[in-house]
Amino acid sequence: MKFLSAIDRYIFRLVLMPMLGIFVLAASLLVLDKMLRLFDFVATEGGPIGVVFKMLANLLPEYASLAIPLGLMLGILLAFRKLATSSELDVMRAVGLSYTRLLRVPYILALLLAALNFAIVGYLQPLARYYYEELNYELKSGALGASIKVGEFNALKDRIALRVDESRDNGRRLIGIFARVANEKGQVLSISAREGQFLALKGAPDTIILRLDQGQIIQDMPGKEPRVLSFTRHDLPIDLPQIEKFRKRGGSEREYLLPELAKLGWNKDLPKEERISSQANFNYRMVEVIMMLLLPLLAVALAIPPKRSTSALGLFVSIVMVVAYHKVNQYAADVASLGKMNPILGLWGPFFVFAALILWMYWRVAYVPGGQAIGWLEKGAEIIVKRLKSLLKRSKRGPIMPEPADAS
């Protein structure tokens, strides 16, 4: 007997496409929201546009850890909803296939995706987060070759200020240049030029040359008359500021790998605050991954609408439940990291409550004849919809006017 029957392969096809579509959609929405803010941030810092995509690439593991559970649950829910509304599920149940048997393929997918998500949140996401912070630091410090901001005074060093009116050819040609250079003796050079460009200096990577064309220099010395010099071409050497190297990984708990968090969290030699914070982050990652094993049960419990109904209320409820649980975990992890709550109780308590609720909902659907997980909610929603429809019909007909009295 084959481990995966034709029905299993059929369910796999029903689950796969919605799951992938929702995964891509959720990740895209998260990326687009962040992309707009990153473009604004990079433009403000004067950095190259390419760094935006590098930063987004390092955020993908974080977004994937959110999109994978959502895609898994909604993929299974939509597949079983299709089976239920087309009466195919009734046929499968009639030939002796239980809900638990039909969940064979969804649970295979859940185990594979849970393992993938474990690798992401435990190993890939901390490294990606560190590289994201490194890019952020290098962008702010100018290590990524931040461009000169047009129309503003740019401090290139303690005693050098530069202003450019216009930039052409992707920054290779600068128009309308003003520079002010001061030295330790109090001498000030005010330089203006029609145009210029930056040139690299061989053998001196920490120094660049600003080649200026068609301008003048006003040399101002303390106690002396200013001197004005005109030039056709002038090379101004500029020493680049020394940029400190970015810190080592481990600036926050989010940058530690899962084994490192476990080692730090139960290391009695470390301060209590650091241990509690590490324990909170460790337990947060674990409950987020383990909860994925209950998502197939939740999806099936909310996928089956009442008989002779095509209500999609279960779809809405499932999204609300998953997002609410994720937010509860985030809040519990933040509070526990401050030492105001036991990390194990604060994170595993909601997990067991949520797990008990899911198991009860699945039991109602799978083992109670005619049982519904949210039957009371379906009835309430149906009553509200009927009343709204009746109100809309009345508003379309207009107010009922009294008939005029008979003149006789």
FENRAGI-V156005 format. One record per pair of residues at least 6 apart in sequence whose ideal C-beta (glycine too) atoms are under 8 Angstrom apart, sorted by sequence separation. I is the first residue (numbers start at 1). J is the second residue. D is the distance in whole Angstrom. If there is no record, write none. Layout:
# FENRAGI-V156005
[[I	J	D] [I	J	D]]
This chain:
# FENRAGI-V156005
[[42	48	8] [82	88	8] [83	89	4] [84	90	8] [93	99	8] [137	143	8] [138	144	5] [148	154	5] [155	161	6] [156	162	6] [167	173	7] [168	174	8] [182	188	5] [201	207	5] [220	226	5] [249	255	5] [250	256	6] [264	270	6] [305	311	5] [335	341	5] [336	342	7] [337	343	8] [365	371	6] [372	378	7] [42	49	7] [139	146	7] [154	161	7] [167	174	6] [168	175	6] [181	188	7] [182	189	8] [201	208	6] [219	226	6] [249	256	8] [268	275	8] [305	312	8] [336	343	4] [364	371	4] [365	372	7] [4	12	8] [153	161	5] [154	162	5] [166	174	7] [167	175	7] [180	188	7] [181	189	4] [200	208	6] [201	209	6] [218	226	6] [219	227	4] [253	261	7] [256	264	7] [267	275	7] [305	313	8] [364	372	7] [365	373	5] [42	51	6] [80	89	7] [83	92	7] [135	144	7] [153	162	7] [154	163	7] [166	175	4] [180	189	7] [199	208	7] [200	209	8] [218	227	7] [219	228	8] [266	275	7] [305	314	7] [332	341	7] [364	373	5] [39	49	8] [42	52	5] [92	102	6] [153	163	5] [154	164	8] [164	174	5] [165	175	6] [166	176	6] [179	189	8] [180	190	6] [181	191	7] [198	208	5] [199	209	4] [218	228	5] [219	229	7] [250	260	8] [264	274	7] [265	275	6] [304	314	8] [333	343	8] [336	346	5] [152	163	7] [164	175	7] [165	176	3] [179	190	8] [180	191	8] [198	209	7] [199	210	8] [217	228	7] [218	229	8] [264	275	7] [265	276	8] [303	314	6] [335	346	6] [336	347	7] [362	373	7] [151	163	8] [164	176	7] [165	177	8] [178	190	8] [179	191	4] [198	210	6] [199	211	6] [216	228	6] [217	229	5] [302	314	3] [361	373	4] [39	52	6] [151	164	8] [164	177	6] [178	191	7] [179	192	8] [197	210	8] [198	211	8] [216	229	6] [265	278	4] [266	279	7] [301	314	8] [302	315	7] [333	346	8] [361	374	8] [38	52	5] [148	162	7] [150	164	6] [151	165	7] [163	177	7] [177	191	8] [178	192	5] [196	210	6] [197	211	6] [216	230	5] [217	231	7] [264	278	4] [265	279	4] [332	346	4] [333	347	6] [150	165	7] [162	177	7] [163	178	5] [177	192	7] [196	211	6] [215	230	8] [216	231	7] [302	317	6] [332	347	5] [148	164	5] [150	166	6] [162	178	7] [163	179	8] [177	193	5] [196	212	4] [215	231	6] [302	318	5] [35	52	7] [38	55	6] [150	167	5] [162	179	5] [177	194	8] [195	212	8] [196	213	6] [214	231	8] [217	234	7] [261	278	5] [265	282	5] [38	56	7] [161	179	7] [162	180	8] [176	194	7] [177	195	7] [195	213	5] [214	232	6] [261	279	8] [329	347	6] [332	350	7] [148	167	7] [160	179	7] [161	180	5] [175	194	7] [176	195	8] [177	196	5] [193	212	4] [194	213	6] [195	214	7] [212	231	7] [213	232	7] [215	234	7] [299	318	7] [147	167	8] [160	180	7] [175	195	5] [193	213	6] [194	214	4] [213	233	6] [261	281	6] [262	282	6] [298	318	6] [35	56	6] [160	181	5] [174	195	6] [191	212	7] [193	214	6] [194	215	6] [212	233	7] [261	282	4] [329	350	7] [34	56	7] [80	102	8] [159	181	7] [160	182	8] [173	195	6] [174	196	5] [193	215	3] [211	233	7] [212	234	5] [256	278	7] [328	350	5] [148	171	7] [159	182	4] [174	197	6] [192	215	5] [211	234	8] [212	235	8] [298	321	7] [147	171	6] [159	183	7] [173	197	6] [174	198	8] [191	215	6] [192	216	6] [211	235	5] [212	236	6] [253	277	6] [258	282	7] [261	285	8] [298	322	8] [31	56	6] [34	59	6] [172	197	6] [191	216	8] [210	235	7] [211	236	8] [253	278	6] [256	281	7] [325	350	7] [148	174	7] [191	217	5] [209	235	5] [210	236	4] [79	106	8] [171	198	8] [190	217	7] [191	218	8] [209	236	7] [210	237	8] [253	280	8] [254	281	7] [258	285	6] [295	322	8] [31	59	7] [189	217	6] [190	218	4] [209	237	6] [210	238	6] [253	281	4] [31	60	7] [189	218	7] [208	237	8] [209	238	7] [325	354	5] [76	106	5] [189	219	6] [190	220	7] [207	237	6] [208	238	5] [179	210	7] [188	219	8] [189	220	8] [207	238	7] [31	63	6] [187	219	7] [188	220	4] [207	239	5] [208	240	6] [27	60	7] [30	63	4] [76	109	8] [177	210	8] [179	212	8] [187	220	7] [206	239	6] [207	240	7] [321	354	8] [75	109	8] [187	221	5] [206	240	5] [291	325	7] [177	212	6] [186	221	7] [187	222	8] [27	63	5] [30	66	7] [186	222	5] [201	237	7] [206	242	8] [26	63	8] [27	64	6] [30	67	7] [72	109	7] [72	110	6] [177	215	7] [288	326	7] [26	66	7] [27	67	4] [26	67	4] [72	113	5] [193	234	7] [288	329	6] [287	329	6] [191	234	7] [23	67	5] [26	70	5] [69	113	8] [22	67	8] [23	68	6] [26	71	7] [68	113	5] [191	236	7] [284	329	6] [284	330	8] [23	70	8] [22	70	6] [23	71	3] [68	116	7] [69	117	7] [162	210	8] [284	332	8] [22	71	4] [68	117	5] [284	333	4] [21	71	8] [283	333	8] [20	71	7] [19	71	5] [22	74	5] [65	117	6] [68	120	8] [280	332	8] [281	333	6] [19	72	6] [22	75	6] [64	117	8] [280	333	5] [283	336	8] [280	334	8] [19	74	7] [20	75	8] [65	120	5] [181	236	7] [18	74	6] [19	75	3] [64	120	6] [65	121	5] [280	336	4] [281	337	7] [18	75	4] [19	76	8] [179	236	7] [279	336	7] [280	337	4] [301	358	7] [317	374	6] [17	75	8] [16	75	7] [61	120	5] [302	361	7] [314	373	8] [15	75	5] [18	78	4] [61	121	8] [65	125	6] [276	336	7] [277	337	4] [283	343	5] [287	347	5] [291	351	7] [294	354	8] [298	358	5] [301	361	4] [314	374	7] [317	377	7] [15	76	6] [18	79	7] [276	337	7] [282	343	8] [283	344	6] [287	348	6] [290	351	7] [294	355	6] [297	358	5] [301	362	5] [304	365	6] [313	374	7] [297	359	7] [300	362	6] [61	124	5] [62	125	6] [276	339	5] [280	343	4] [284	347	6] [287	350	8] [291	354	7] [298	361	7] [301	364	7] [307	370	8] [14	78	8] [15	79	4] [61	125	4] [279	343	4] [283	347	4] [287	351	5] [291	355	8] [294	358	5] [297	361	8] [298	362	7] [301	365	5] [313	377	6] [14	79	4] [279	344	7] [283	348	7] [294	359	8] [297	362	4] [300	365	7] [313	378	6] [62	128	7] [273	339	6] [280	346	8] [300	366	7] [306	372	6] [61	128	5] [62	129	7] [272	339	8] [276	343	6] [280	347	7] [311	378	6] [11	79	6] [14	82	6] [60	128	7] [304	372	7] [313	381	5] [14	83	7] [59	128	7] [304	373	8] [306	375	7] [309	378	7] [58	128	4] [311	381	7] [57	128	8] [58	129	7] [302	373	6] [311	382	8] [11	83	8] [301	373	4] [302	374	7] [306	378	6] [58	131	5] [59	132	6] [305	378	7] [58	132	4] [55	132	6] [58	135	7] [160	238	6] [55	135	5] [54	135	6] [55	136	7] [157	238	7] [156	238	6] [157	239	6] [51	135	6] [156	240	8] [157	241	6] [253	337	7] [7	92	7] [156	241	8] [51	139	6] [7	97	7] [15	105	7] [19	109	7] [11	102	7] [15	106	6] [47	139	5] [12	105	5] [51	144	6] [11	105	5] [15	109	7] [45	139	5] [7	102	8] [11	106	7] [45	140	6] [8	104	6] [9	105	8] [48	144	6] [8	105	5] [12	109	8] [42	139	7] [47	144	5] [48	145	6] [41	139	8] [47	145	8] [48	146	8] [47	146	5] [48	147	7] [142	241	7] [4	104	8] [46	146	4] [47	147	7] [143	243	5] [4	105	7] [45	146	6] [46	147	5] [142	243	7] [46	148	7] [141	243	5] [46	149	5] [141	244	7] [138	243	8] [138	246	7] [137	246	5] [134	246	5] [133	246	8] [133	251	7] [130	249	5] [130	251	8] [127	249	8] [133	255	8] [126	249	8] [129	254	5] [130	255	5] [129	255	5] [126	254	6] [127	255	8] [125	254	8] [126	255	5] [126	256	6] [127	257	8] [126	257	5] [123	257	6] [122	257	6] [123	258	7] [122	258	4] [121	258	8] [122	285	6] [121	285	5] [121	288	7] [122	289	8] [121	289	6] [117	288	8] [118	289	5] [117	289	5] [114	289	6] [117	292	6] [114	290	8] [114	292	4] [113	292	7] [114	293	6] [110	292	6] [111	293	7] [110	293	6] [110	295	6] [107	293	8] [110	296	5] [107	296	6] [106	296	4] [103	296	5] [106	299	7] [103	297	8] [106	300	8] [103	300	7] [102	300	8] [99	300	6] [89	304	7] [69	288	8] [76	295	7] [80	299	7] [84	303	6] [72	292	7] [76	296	5] [80	300	5] [84	304	5] [85	305	7] [84	305	6] [69	291	7] [73	295	4] [77	299	4] [81	303	4] [65	288	7] [69	292	5] [72	295	6] [73	296	8] [76	299	4] [77	300	8] [80	303	4] [81	304	8] [68	292	8] [72	296	8] [76	300	7] [79	303	8] [80	304	7] [81	305	7] [73	298	6] [74	299	7] [77	302	6] [78	303	8] [85	310	6] [69	295	6] [73	299	5] [77	303	5] [76	303	7] [81	312	8] [81	314	7] [81	315	7] [77	314	7] [78	315	8] [77	315	6] [74	315	7] [77	318	6] [74	318	7] [73	318	6] [74	319	8] [70	319	8] [73	322	6] [70	322	6] [69	322	7] [66	326	7] [99	362	8] [99	365	7] [100	366	7] [99	366	4] [98	366	7]]
